[in-house]
Amino acid sequence: MKKFCLTICIVFILSTAGFSRAQDYIIGAGDVLEVTVYDHADLTQTVRVNSDGTIMLAMLGMVKVGDLSVSDASGKVAGLYGDGWLVEPQVNIFIQEFRSGKATILGQIAKPGLYELSNQITLLELISTAGGLTEDAGSLATIKRRAVSKDQESVITVDLKQLIEKGDTSLNLTIQPGDNIYIQKAKIVYVSGEIKKPGAYKCTDETSIIQLITLAGGFTDKASPTRVKLIRKQDGKETVFEKVNMDFLVDADDIIVVPESFF
């Protein structure tokens, strides 16, 4: 049921977000652009970006738009037309055809692998294309992206819980050719002892003991809430925290033990 609800959330976000982040797309060689100038139909052109990132525009000649976002390219062209040619021109650039590119998605995904980007695609759309998240998926996705015009990589971290469950579409990034996406595995904490539903539970860096106890159904009638202990492995050694505070934050592979009351 939980997986079904998650799928519904993804579909809802995809349908509402659509191509809202189209302005973030980075233009590259091979893209086909439709450039329109408001109230100047004679300047509307469909052009393909050359290997050096330039396009040929009426009145302006060759203009470099490669490695710019669609929004920045629109602003640049508007500025050039406004420099002695037109009065306050309004320029819109639409990606009519996307260059062939590929992105890799790995980790906790149903069908990991290399995917062709024959069209503009967002992170959630790529996740959906790759079969969706596995049950072991955590709340974080990392995107390694080549920096523009540099032999470097930038790393972008996306909170999937914030994106999917809370609908924060600002996190639904446009995937760029060459992106490497990794879906991290969820952190697991074990709850045992006098608890109604002992077992393994997912957690984040902000999950507390009391939250996990609540997920596990709460204390049994025999539980001693004031003597809860936490077992943690650090550097290969086992550390036991006695009588831990209920607000204590857990870490991956922690074991929460709820002892039986003496009375």
Buried (B, 14 or more C-beta within 10 A) or exposed (E): EEEEEBBEBBEEBBEEBEBEBBBBBBBBBBBBBBBBBBEBEEBEBEBBBBEEBBBEBBEBEEBBBBBBBBEBBBBBBBEBBBEEBBEEBBBBBBBEBBBEBEBBBEBBBEEBEEBEBEEBBBBBBBBBBBEBBBEEBBBBBBBBBBEBEEEEEEEBEBBBBEBBBEBBBEBBBBBBBBBBBBBBBBBBBBBBBBBEEBEBBBBBEEBBBBBBBEBBEBBBEEBBBEBBBBBBEEEEEEEEBEEBEBEBBBBBEBBBBBBEBEE
